[in-house]
Amino acid sequence: MIDFHSHILPGIDDGARDLAEALAIARAHVADGTRCVVATPHIYPGVFDNTPATIAAAHATLVAAIADEGIALEIQWAAEVRAGADVIDMLAQGTLPFLGQDGPWRHLLLELPDHQIPVGTDKLVAMLMRQHVKPVIAHPERNKGVMADVQKIKPLVDLGCLLQVTAGSVLGEFGSRAQHTAEQLIDQGWVHALASDAHRTTTRAPKIKPARTWLLARYGNTVADALTLSGPARICQPLVGQSGMAA
Ligand SMILES: [Fe+2]
């Protein structure tokens, strides 16, 4: 499996605090059945001021350590980018990291605030889509506005956004409301992929495998495969496919 949302890179956001913890998370990803992780540290101006340079440096450090340790895990990198006007600036400057590409569409892991969908998000998304950037909205089931009414995310779905639900959400780790919201979003057919959003090995550990088991029981093979295999592979091509590790 491919996991395209993980804060595994050491010391550059609120994920792995050092290399030892990053290696522990890498082992947890392997135990979770993942063969390729796309590391997605936050880019959140004023909070986590990451750039392609800071991310690539942390990535290189981790890749070398994973090789030294003999851990069978491929690591690529992109970012989880906070929605805001800076996104357009980064796109213009060529500093926006993408998860992958599908035809002309470049996939951007886009984070909304937890409390609401800000006014103007639809305009930001429309601007991105005009430039062939397709947002993959990170964990909409944890947004309080969407929890109150899943239809609030529909305008972004209608614009072409893909939705990524967090594995822990379907397992109830973010509460019953997030779990129920994840179910509602999947029921609507709006969710394209599950990812772990891993930050630690204790709380917020990688849990795609148990989430896949939950999906199989609740929805059956077709949905479980789409959300854990074909969906992530499509979102991450050719970033992952280039190295022959897809699916
Ligand atoms: Fe995240």
Boltz pocket constraint, residues with backbone or C-beta under 6 A from the ligand:
constraints:
  - pocket:
      binder: B
      contacts: [[A, 5], [A, 7], [A, 40], [A, 80], [A, 138], [A, 197]]
      max_distance: 6.0
